[in-house]
Amino acid sequence: MLRTILLTAFVSLSVSISTVMADDKPVTTPSASLADKPAPAADTKATETTTTPEVEIREAAKFFDESFNDMKEELATAKADGKKGVLMMFEMDECPFCQRMKSTVLNRSDIQDYYKENFRIVSVDIEGDVELTNFKGDATTQKDFSLKEFRVRATPVFQFIGLDGEPMKNGRLTGATKDADEFMLFGKYVVDKKNEETPFSKFKREQGGDAAAKADDAKS
């Protein structure tokens, strides 16, 4: 009897000790793998960048429309296509400023796309003997058209012609622009009809005030 009591007490004591030891074990939780952890929220302000359309360099010849030297027909085409007028570039061979415009400005995709969207564009050789039909439908030559009708002696000269066949007010630019931005500004100046209100030199100054505008005023 005594033996039974002692055995029962020993078993009870063993169970109690096991329970206490189990309770004393530190509680741990499975550690999450790096793959299971949520990615830190991205800082959108830090990663946001302003993207601008990339400028493509093309052949300068693509700035011009194919022409058969019939200005009356060019004007009719400009009207039919919903353009704002015709832009003529008076140029000549071995003109360094003409070449500079073609290699740094007129070969840019942004310049070509904007100008061709709004104007019919033709080139006129001021030394050319090729027959040309003027805006009134009269036959002449490129040389006489340049000198007698538009008094072009130095190149390049950019001249806008309205849909009425007449030169646009303040729509003439003589010489190369300092860069593509200035030439783009000249196009927008005409498209937005600012040329009807103010000379281009003053318009440039109002847009940001550069020294070139003041220089243009001194020339005029």
C-alpha positions as CSV (number, residue, x, y, z in Angstrom):
1,M,0.0,0.0,0.0
2,L,2.8,2.4,1.0
3,R,4.6,1.5,-2.2
4,T,1.6,2.4,-4.3
5,I,1.2,5.7,-2.6
6,L,4.9,6.6,-3.2
7,L,4.7,5.6,-6.9
8,T,1.7,7.7,-7.5
9,A,3.3,10.7,-5.8
10,F,6.5,10.3,-7.9
11,V,4.5,10.2,-11.1
12,S,2.6,13.3,-10.1
13,L,5.8,15.1,-9.3
14,S,7.4,14.2,-12.6
15,V,4.4,15.5,-14.5
16,S,4.5,18.8,-12.6
17,I,8.2,19.2,-13.2
18,S,7.7,18.6,-17.0
19,T,4.9,21.1,-17.1
20,V,7.0,23.8,-15.4
21,M,10.0,23.1,-17.7
22,A,7.7,23.4,-20.7
23,D,6.3,26.7,-19.5
24,D,9.7,28.1,-18.9
25,K,10.8,27.6,-22.6
26,P,11.0,30.9,-24.4
27,V,8.2,31.5,-26.8
28,T,9.4,31.9,-30.4
29,T,7.6,32.6,-33.7
30,P,8.7,31.5,-37.1
31,S,10.8,34.3,-38.6
32,A,9.4,35.5,-41.9
33,S,11.7,35.2,-44.9
34,L,12.8,38.3,-46.8
35,A,10.5,37.3,-49.6
36,D,7.5,37.3,-47.3
37,K,8.2,40.8,-46.0
38,P,6.2,43.6,-47.7
39,A,8.4,45.9,-49.9
40,P,8.9,49.3,-48.4
41,A,6.6,52.0,-49.9
42,A,8.2,53.8,-52.8
43,D,8.8,57.4,-52.4
44,T,7.0,58.7,-55.4
45,K,8.2,62.2,-55.0
46,A,11.8,61.2,-55.0
47,T,11.5,58.9,-58.0
48,E,9.2,61.1,-60.2
49,T,11.0,62.6,-63.1
50,T,9.7,65.0,-65.8
51,T,10.2,63.5,-69.2
52,T,10.3,65.7,-72.3
53,P,9.9,64.4,-75.9
54,E,13.2,63.4,-77.4
55,V,14.4,65.5,-80.3
56,E,15.2,63.5,-83.3
57,I,17.8,64.7,-85.8
58,R,16.6,64.4,-89.4
59,E,17.7,65.5,-92.8
60,A,17.2,69.3,-93.1
61,A,15.6,68.7,-96.5
62,K,12.6,67.3,-94.7
63,F,11.8,70.8,-93.3
64,F,10.7,71.8,-96.8
65,D,7.7,70.7,-98.9
66,E,8.3,69.5,-102.4
67,S,7.8,72.5,-104.7
68,F,7.5,73.1,-108.4
69,N,8.2,76.9,-108.0
70,D,4.6,77.8,-108.4
71,M,3.8,80.1,-105.5
72,K,0.2,80.5,-106.5
73,E,-0.2,76.7,-106.4
74,E,1.6,76.6,-103.0
75,L,-0.8,79.1,-101.6
76,A,-3.8,77.1,-102.8
77,T,-2.3,73.9,-101.3
78,A,-1.8,75.7,-98.0
79,K,-5.5,76.7,-98.0
80,A,-6.7,73.2,-98.9
81,D,-4.6,71.7,-96.1
82,G,-5.8,74.1,-93.5
83,K,-2.4,75.7,-93.0
84,K,-2.0,79.3,-91.8
85,G,0.1,80.4,-94.8
86,V,3.3,79.8,-96.7
87,L,6.8,80.2,-95.3
88,M,9.6,80.9,-97.8
89,M,13.3,80.5,-96.9
90,F,15.4,82.6,-99.3
91,E,18.9,81.1,-99.5
92,M,21.8,80.6,-101.7
93,D,24.7,78.2,-102.2
94,E,27.8,78.8,-100.0
95,C,25.8,80.8,-97.5
96,P,27.4,79.8,-94.1
97,F,24.4,81.1,-92.1
98,C,22.0,79.1,-94.2
99,Q,24.1,76.0,-93.6
100,R,24.2,76.7,-89.9
101,M,20.4,76.9,-89.8
102,K,20.1,73.6,-91.6
103,S,22.6,71.8,-89.5
104,T,21.5,73.1,-86.1
105,V,17.9,74.1,-86.3
106,L,16.0,73.0,-89.4
107,N,17.1,69.4,-89.0
108,R,15.3,69.0,-85.6
109,S,12.1,66.9,-85.4
110,D,10.4,69.4,-83.1
111,I,11.1,72.3,-85.5
112,Q,10.0,70.3,-88.6
113,D,6.9,69.0,-87.0
114,Y,5.7,72.3,-85.6
115,Y,6.4,74.3,-88.7
116,K,5.0,71.8,-91.2
117,E,1.8,71.4,-89.1
118,N,1.1,75.1,-89.5
119,F,2.7,76.2,-92.8
120,R,3.5,75.2,-96.3
121,I,7.3,75.6,-96.6
122,V,9.4,76.3,-99.7
123,S,13.0,77.2,-100.5
124,V,13.9,79.9,-103.0
125,D,17.5,80.3,-104.4
126,I,18.1,84.1,-104.7
127,E,20.7,83.4,-107.4
128,G,18.6,80.9,-109.3
129,D,17.6,81.3,-112.9
130,V,14.8,78.7,-112.6
131,E,11.4,79.9,-113.8
132,L,9.0,80.6,-111.0
133,T,5.4,81.6,-110.8
134,N,4.7,84.3,-108.2
135,F,1.7,84.6,-105.9
136,K,-0.2,86.6,-108.5
137,G,0.3,83.9,-111.1
138,D,2.9,85.8,-113.1
139,A,6.0,84.1,-114.5
140,T,9.4,85.3,-113.3
141,T,12.7,83.7,-112.1
142,Q,13.8,82.8,-108.6
143,K,16.4,85.6,-108.8
144,D,14.0,88.3,-109.8
145,F,11.3,87.1,-107.5
146,S,13.8,87.4,-104.6
147,L,15.3,90.7,-105.4
148,K,12.5,92.7,-107.1
149,E,9.5,91.4,-105.2
150,F,11.0,90.8,-101.7
151,R,14.3,92.8,-101.9
152,V,16.4,90.0,-100.6
153,R,20.1,90.7,-100.8
154,A,21.5,88.7,-97.8
155,T,20.5,85.3,-96.7
156,P,18.9,83.5,-95.0
157,V,15.6,85.4,-95.0
158,F,12.4,83.7,-93.7
159,Q,9.2,85.3,-95.0
160,F,5.7,84.4,-94.0
161,I,2.9,84.8,-96.6
162,G,-0.7,84.9,-95.4
163,L,-3.5,83.0,-97.1
164,D,-4.4,86.2,-98.9
165,G,-1.1,86.0,-100.8
166,E,0.4,89.1,-99.0
167,P,3.4,89.2,-96.7
168,M,2.4,88.9,-93.0
169,K,2.9,91.9,-90.8
170,N,6.2,91.5,-88.9
171,G,6.5,88.1,-90.6
172,R,10.0,88.5,-91.9
173,L,13.2,87.3,-90.2
174,T,16.6,88.1,-91.6
175,G,19.6,86.1,-90.7
176,A,20.2,83.0,-88.7
177,T,18.6,82.7,-85.2
178,K,20.9,82.1,-82.3
179,D,19.4,78.7,-81.6
180,A,16.4,76.4,-82.2
181,D,14.4,77.9,-79.3
182,E,14.5,81.3,-80.9
183,F,13.3,79.9,-84.3
184,M,10.5,78.0,-82.5
185,L,9.5,81.2,-80.8
186,F,9.3,83.0,-84.1
187,G,6.9,80.3,-85.4
188,K,4.7,80.5,-82.4
189,Y,4.8,84.3,-82.6
190,V,3.1,84.0,-86.0
191,V,0.8,81.1,-85.3
192,D,-0.6,82.9,-82.2
193,K,-0.9,86.1,-84.3
194,K,1.3,88.1,-81.9
195,N,3.0,89.5,-85.1
196,E,-0.2,91.6,-85.6
197,E,0.4,93.3,-82.3
198,T,4.1,93.8,-81.8
199,P,7.5,93.4,-83.5
200,F,9.3,90.2,-82.9
201,S,12.2,91.9,-81.0
202,K,9.7,93.3,-78.4
203,F,7.9,89.9,-78.3
204,K,11.1,88.1,-77.4
205,R,11.9,90.6,-74.7
206,E,8.4,90.1,-73.2
207,Q,8.9,86.3,-73.2
208,G,12.0,86.3,-71.1
209,G,14.1,89.4,-71.8
210,D,17.2,88.3,-73.6
211,A,20.1,90.5,-74.8
212,A,19.4,89.5,-78.4
213,A,16.0,91.3,-78.3
214,K,17.8,94.5,-77.3
215,A,20.3,94.0,-80.1
216,D,17.5,93.6,-82.6
217,D,16.0,96.9,-81.4
218,A,19.3,98.6,-81.9
219,K,19.5,97.4,-85.5
220,S,16.0,98.6,-86.4
